[in-house]
Amino acid sequence: MTINIPEEVNFILKKLQDNGFEGYLVGGCVRDSIMGNTPHDWDICTNAKPEQTQACFSEYNTIDVGKKHGTIGVIMHGGIYEITTYRVDGEYEDNRHPQSVEFTSNIKDDLSRRDFTVNAIAYNESNRLVDPFGGREDITKKLIKCVGNPIDRFGEDSLRILRGMRFASRFGFDIETRTAKAVHDCKSLLHNVANERIREELIGILCGKSVEQILNEYRDVIAEIIPEITPCFDFEQRTPHHCYDVYRHIVHSVGVIEPDPLLRMTMLMHDIGKPQACTTGYEGRRHFKGHPKISAQIADRVLKRLRFSNAFIADCLKLVEYHDVRFSGNKRTVRRILGKIGRENMERLFKIQYADTMSQSDYNREQKLSNIETAKNHLEEIIRDNECFSLKQLAVNGSDLIEIGITNGKEIGDTLNYLFEKVLNEELENDRQALINAVKNRG
C-alpha cells in the first residue's frame, strides 16, 4: 500500500535517510491511512539519537519536546513536527510511566513497546509497512488487540484500558478476547490514572459510534471510574413508559443522541439518580419523582471529580435538571424554561428529550415526540417575535419604578418579578406603559 504523505513530512523522512538514518511514520497516522481516514497528526520515528536529529535539521529551529525520551521538534513552515528516537521502556513504577527509556536502533523493538497491534505499524516509502504484530490484519478483522501479553501492557500503563475501549468505540471494533478479559481483570489499576486523563478517554468512548456496545460490555470498567452509576445496573423501572432497566436506558439514550461531548455526557448522567429517587406504588409500579434534581446533584460530584470545566458542568447540570420537563403544547412553559436555561441549552434540551423518548417504550411515544416538535415551533416563534422570556427583556426596569415612587430595593425587585410573571403568563403585554399602569393599579 501507499500512504499519501504531506510534503513537509515526506521532506523530513527523506532528510533523515539522506543523512544515513532511518525514518518511519508510526502509530495512529499509519493506522488511519490503512483504514482510509485522513490522519490529523503525523508521528515520525528514527534510529537517529536526539543530538543527531538536531544535527540533521541544523538549518531549522528545533525545540526540546522531550529530549530525554528521544523527542525533538522541528519547526517548519509554521508547524512543529516531532521526531522520536526508537526506544524501549524501562520498568514502570506507577502503572503509568516508565522509570527510564533506552534508545535502540531497531524499529521492531520500538513497535514492541506500543499498546495495540493497530498502533504498532510503521511505514516509509522505501520499506513500506513494518508490521511485526499483525496490526494490518487486525484492522481488517476490526479487532483491538494488545501487543504481547495484555496484562503486562495494562500493568505498564493502566490508561491503555480506557484507550482500548475508546478505539473500539470510535472505530466500531471488537476488543480481542484475551485483551477484553484483561480490561475487566485490570480495571482497578485505573485508580492510578489522573482524573483529567480519565475524562478525556471517557469523552472519546462516549463520542464513538459503538458507544452503546462498549458501555454495555464494559459497564464494570465504567463503574470503576463512575461508581455512582452502579445502582443503575439491572434496576428495573416497572413502568409502561420504559422497556429497559435504568442503565440500559441510559446507554441507549447515549447512543441515540449526536456525538457531542456535552450531549452525550448529559445522557450518561440524566437518570443516574433514579434508583435513589425510586418509590413503589400500586401493583408494584415504580415512580421516580424528583430524580432530575438528584441526578444533577450526582452529576455535579462526578463532573467535578473528573475535572470538567466550570462552563461544561453548568450546562450539563441545567440540562440534567430540566431533561424531564413536560412540554404539553403550552407556550408559557417554553418561555419559562427558556428564561432559566437560555436559547442554546433550550435547543440542546429538545435533542435530549428526543433521545430520552426514543430510548423508552413505544407507550405514548408519538404524543411525546409531537409535544417536543410543538415546543420547538414555540421556541422559533418566541425568538422570531422577540417575546419576553427573561427579566432583562421586560419593558420596564428599576429606574422606571423609581420614577413612579418605588424606591425600596426589595420592593423594586418584587415588583419586577411580579410584572415578569404576568408577562410570562400572557396576562400583561410587555409594553412599558401597560406595565407602569399595572403597577399603579396594583396599589
C-alpha positions in Angstrom: 0.0 0.0 0.0 1.0 3.6 -0.5 0.3 6.4 2.0 -0.3 10.0 0.8 2.3 11.8 2.9 2.2 15.6 3.3 5.1 17.4 1.6 6.7 18.6 4.9 6.6 15.1 6.5 8.0 13.5 3.4 10.8 16.0 3.4 11.7 15.1 7.0 11.7 11.4 6.2 14.0 11.9 3.2 16.2 14.3 5.1 16.8 11.6 7.8 17.5 9.0 5.1 19.9 11.3 3.2 21.9 11.6 6.4 22.2 7.9 6.8 19.3 7.3 9.2 16.0 5.5 9.1 12.8 7.5 9.2 9.3 6.0 9.6 5.8 7.1 10.1 4.4 5.2 13.1 1.2 4.7 15.1 -2.1 6.4 14.5 -1.3 8.1 11.2 -0.4 4.7 9.7 -3.5 3.0 11.2 -5.8 5.8 10.0 -4.3 5.7 6.5 -4.8 1.9 6.2 -8.4 2.5 7.3 -8.9 5.1 4.6 -9.1 8.0 7.1 -7.1 11.3 6.9 -4.6 11.5 9.8 -4.6 14.6 11.9 -1.1 14.0 13.3 2.0 12.5 11.8 4.3 10.8 14.2 7.8 10.2 13.0 10.4 7.9 14.5 14.0 7.3 13.6 17.2 5.4 14.7 19.0 8.8 14.9 19.7 9.9 18.5 18.2 13.2 19.6 21.5 15.1 19.0 21.8 13.5 15.6 18.3 14.5 14.7 19.1 18.1 15.7 22.2 18.0 13.5 20.2 16.7 10.5 17.9 19.8 10.8 20.5 22.3 11.9 19.3 24.9 9.4 15.9 24.8 11.1 14.8 25.8 14.5 14.4 22.8 16.8 12.9 22.5 20.3 13.4 20.1 23.1 9.9 18.5 23.3 11.2 15.6 25.4 14.8 15.0 24.6 15.5 12.6 27.4 12.7 10.4 26.0 14.0 11.0 22.5 11.7 13.6 21.0 12.9 16.6 19.1 10.5 19.2 17.5 11.4 20.6 14.1 9.8 24.0 13.3 9.0 24.1 9.6 6.5 26.2 7.6 4.8 27.4 10.8 4.3 23.9 12.2 6.1 21.7 14.7 7.0 18.2 13.6 8.0 15.8 16.3 10.7 13.2 15.6 11.4 10.5 18.2 14.2 8.1 18.5 13.4 4.3 18.6 13.3 3.3 22.2 12.4 0.6 24.7 10.9 1.4 28.1 12.4 0.5 31.4 10.4 -0.7 34.4 7.0 1.0 35.2 6.8 2.1 38.8 3.3 3.7 38.9 1.3 1.8 36.2 1.6 4.9 34.1 5.2 6.0 33.4 8.5 4.1 32.7 11.3 4.9 35.2 13.6 5.2 32.2 13.9 4.7 28.4 16.7 3.2 26.4 17.3 4.1 22.8 17.5 1.3 20.3 18.5 1.1 16.6 15.7 -1.4 15.8 12.3 -0.3 14.7 10.8 -3.6 15.8 12.0 -3.0 19.3 10.2 0.3 19.3 7.0 -1.2 17.9 7.0 -3.9 20.6 6.5 -1.4 23.4 3.3 0.0 22.0 -0.2 -0.6 23.3 -2.2 -2.2 20.5 -1.3 -4.0 17.3 -3.2 -1.5 15.2 -0.9 1.2 16.6 2.3 -0.9 16.2 2.8 -0.4 12.5 5.4 1.7 10.8 5.7 2.9 7.2 8.1 4.6 4.8 8.2 4.7 1.1 11.3 2.6 0.9 10.3 -0.4 3.1 6.5 0.2 3.0 4.9 -1.4 6.1 6.8 -2.8 9.0 4.1 -4.8 10.8 5.6 -7.4 13.1 2.5 -7.9 15.2 -0.2 -8.3 12.6 -1.8 -4.8 13.1 -3.0 -4.6 9.5 -4.7 -7.9 9.7 -6.4 -6.8 13.0 -7.6 -3.7 11.3 -9.2 -5.9 8.6 -10.7 -8.1 11.3 -11.8 -4.9 13.2 -10.0 -6.0 16.4 -8.4 -4.1 19.2 -5.6 -6.4 20.5 -2.7 -5.7 22.8 0.9 -6.1 21.6 2.1 -9.2 23.5 0.6 -10.0 26.9 -2.3 -7.7 27.7 -1.9 -8.0 31.5 1.7 -6.7 31.0 0.6 -3.9 28.7 -2.1 -2.7 31.2 0.2 -3.1 34.1 2.8 -0.8 32.4 0.2 1.9 31.7 -3.3 1.4 33.0 -4.7 4.3 30.9 -4.4 1.8 28.0 -7.5 0.1 29.4 -9.7 3.1 28.5 -7.7 3.8 25.3 -8.6 0.3 24.1 -12.3 1.0 24.9 -12.0 4.3 23.1 -10.5 2.8 20.0 -13.2 0.1 19.9 -16.0 2.7 20.4 -14.5 5.1 17.9 -13.9 2.6 15.1 -16.7 0.1 15.8 -14.1 -2.6 16.5 -14.4 -5.5 19.0 -11.8 -6.0 21.7 -10.0 -9.3 21.2 -10.9 -12.0 23.8 -7.6 -12.0 25.8 -7.4 -8.3 25.7 -11.1 -7.9 26.8 -10.5 -10.3 29.8 -7.5 -8.2 30.8 -9.6 -5.0 30.5 -12.0 -6.4 33.1 -9.3 -8.0 35.3 -7.1 -4.9 35.4 -9.8 -2.2 35.8 -8.8 -1.4 39.4 -5.5 -0.1 38.1 -7.5 2.9 36.7 -7.2 4.4 40.2 -3.6 5.2 39.3 -4.7 7.4 36.4 -5.2 11.2 36.8 -8.8 12.3 36.6 -8.0 14.6 33.7 -6.8 11.7 31.6 -9.8 9.6 32.5 -12.1 12.5 31.5 -10.5 12.7 28.0 -10.7 9.0 27.4 -14.3 8.8 28.7 -15.4 11.6 26.3 -13.7 9.6 23.5 -15.6 6.5 24.5 -18.9 8.4 24.7 -18.5 10.0 21.3 -17.7 6.8 19.4 -20.1 5.1 17.0 -20.1 1.9 19.1 -20.6 3.6 22.4 -23.7 1.5 23.3 -21.9 -1.8 22.8 -18.8 -0.7 24.8 -20.8 0.8 27.7 -22.8 -2.4 28.0 -20.0 -4.9 27.6 -17.6 -2.9 30.0 -20.0 -1.5 32.5 -17.9 -2.8 35.3 -15.0 -0.6 34.0 -17.3 2.4 33.7 -18.3 1.8 37.3 -14.7 1.8 38.3 -14.4 5.5 37.2 -18.0 6.4 38.0 -19.1 4.2 40.9 -22.2 6.3 41.3 -23.7 4.6 38.3 -23.5 1.1 39.8 -27.0 1.2 41.4 -28.5 1.7 37.9 -27.3 -1.8 36.8 -30.2 -4.1 36.3 -32.6 -1.7 38.1 -35.9 -2.4 36.6 -38.2 0.6 36.0 -41.6 -1.2 36.1 -43.5 1.5 34.3 -45.2 1.3 30.9 -43.1 4.2 29.8 -39.9 2.1 29.9 -38.7 -1.1 28.2 -35.1 -1.1 29.6 -33.6 -1.1 33.1 -32.2 2.2 34.2 -28.6 1.5 33.0 -29.6 0.1 29.6 -32.0 3.1 29.1 -29.1 5.5 29.9 -26.8 3.7 27.5 -29.3 3.5 24.7 -30.0 7.2 25.0 -26.3 8.0 24.8 -26.1 6.1 21.5 -29.2 7.8 20.1 -28.0 11.4 20.6 -25.5 13.1 18.3 -21.8 12.6 19.3 -21.3 15.9 21.0 -19.4 15.7 24.4 -21.9 17.8 26.3 -25.0 16.0 25.0 -23.5 12.5 25.5 -22.3 13.3 29.0 -25.7 14.7 29.8 -27.4 11.5 28.7 -25.0 9.4 30.7 -25.9 11.5 33.8 -29.6 12.2 33.1 -31.2 9.3 35.0 -28.3 8.3 37.3 -30.4 9.4 40.4 -33.4 7.2 39.6 -32.6 4.3 42.0 -32.2 6.8 44.8 -35.5 8.5 43.9 -37.5 5.3 43.4 -40.7 4.6 45.2 -43.1 1.8 44.6 -46.8 2.4 44.2 -50.0 0.5 43.2 -49.4 -3.0 41.7 -45.6 -2.6 42.0 -45.4 0.3 39.6 -42.3 2.4 40.3 -42.1 6.2 40.4 -39.1 8.4 40.2 -40.3 11.8 41.4 -37.5 14.3 41.8 -35.0 12.2 40.0 -33.7 15.0 37.8 -32.6 17.1 40.8 -31.0 14.0 42.4 -29.3 13.2 39.1 -28.0 16.7 38.8 -26.5 16.5 42.3 -24.7 13.3 41.5 -23.6 14.6 38.1 -22.1 17.6 39.9 -19.9 15.4 42.0 -18.9 13.2 39.0 -18.0 16.1 36.7 -16.1 18.0 39.4 -14.1 14.9 40.2 -13.2 14.3 36.6 -12.1 18.0 36.3 -14.6 19.2 33.6 -14.6 22.9 33.1 -17.0 25.1 35.1 -18.9 26.1 31.9 -19.3 22.4 30.9 -20.6 21.5 34.3 -23.0 24.4 34.5 -24.6 23.5 31.1 -24.7 19.8 31.9 -26.4 20.3 35.3 -29.0 22.6 33.8 -29.8 20.0 31.1 -30.0 17.1 33.5 -32.2 19.1 35.9 -34.6 20.1 33.1 -34.5 17.0 31.0 -37.8 15.7 32.2 -39.8 18.9 32.0 -43.2 18.3 30.3 -43.9 20.3 27.2 -47.6 19.8 26.5 -48.4 22.4 24.0 -48.2 25.3 26.4 -46.1 28.2 25.1 -45.7 29.6 28.6 -43.7 26.6 29.7 -41.3 27.1 26.8 -40.8 30.8 27.7 -40.3 29.9 31.4 -37.7 27.2 30.7 -36.1 29.3 28.1 -35.6 32.1 30.6 -33.9 29.7 33.0 -31.5 27.9 30.7 -31.1 30.1 27.6 -31.6 29.5 23.9 -28.6 27.3 23.2 -29.4 24.9 26.1 -33.1 25.0 25.1 -32.2 23.7 21.7 -30.0 21.1 23.3 -32.9 20.1 25.6 -35.1 19.2 22.7 -32.4 16.9 21.4 -32.0 15.3 24.9 -35.8 14.8 25.2 -35.9 13.2 21.7 -33.1 10.8 22.7 -34.8 10.1 26.0 -38.1 9.3 24.3 -36.5 7.1 21.7 -34.9 5.1 24.5 -38.2 4.4 26.2 -41.0 2.0 25.3 -43.3 3.0 22.4 -46.1 3.8 25.0 -47.4 7.2 24.1 -44.3 7.8 22.0 -45.9 9.6 19.2 -47.6 12.1 21.5 -44.3 12.7 23.3 -42.5 13.4 20.1 -45.3 15.7 18.9 -45.1 17.7 22.1 -41.3 18.2 21.5 -42.0 19.4 17.9 -44.7 21.8 19.2 -42.3 23.2 21.8 -39.6 23.6 19.1 -42.0 25.6 17.0 -42.9 27.7 20.0 -39.2 28.5 20.6 -38.9 29.7 17.0 -41.9 31.9 17.4 -40.6 33.4 20.7 -37.2 34.2 19.1 -38.7 35.5 15.9 -41.2 37.8 17.6 -38.8 38.9 20.3 -41.1 37.7 23.0 -40.2 38.3 26.6 -38.6 35.3 28.4 -36.2 37.0 30.8 -36.2 39.9 33.2 -33.7 41.7 31.0 -36.3 41.8 28.2 -39.0 43.4 30.4 -40.1 46.7 29.0 -39.6 48.4 32.4 -36.6 48.4 34.8 -35.7 49.6 38.2 -35.3 53.2 37.1 -38.8 53.3 35.7 -40.2 52.1 39.0 -38.2 54.8 40.9 -39.7 57.4 38.7 -43.2 56.4 39.9 -42.2 56.4 43.5 -41.0 52.9 44.3 -37.6 53.4 45.9 -37.2 50.4 48.3 -34.7 47.9 46.7 -36.7 44.8 47.8 -39.9 46.3 46.6 -38.4 47.1 43.2 -37.2 43.5 42.8 -40.6 42.1 43.9 -42.4 44.4 41.6 -40.3 43.5 38.6 -40.7 39.8 39.3 -44.5 40.3 39.6 -44.6 42.0 36.2 -42.4 39.4 34.6 -44.7 36.6 35.8 -47.7 38.5 34.4 -46.0 38.8 31.1 -44.9 35.2 31.1 -48.4 34.1 31.8 -49.7 36.4 29.0 -51.8 38.3 31.5 -50.0 41.5 30.6 -48.5 42.8 27.3 -44.7 43.6 27.5 -45.3 47.3 26.9 -43.8 50.0 29.1 -47.0 52.0 29.6 -49.1 48.9 30.2 -46.7 47.7 32.8 -46.5 51.1 34.5 -50.3 51.2 34.7 -50.4 47.7 36.1 -48.1 48.8 38.9 -50.2 51.9 39.7 -53.4 50.0 39.6 -51.9 47.4 41.9 -51.9 50.0 44.6 
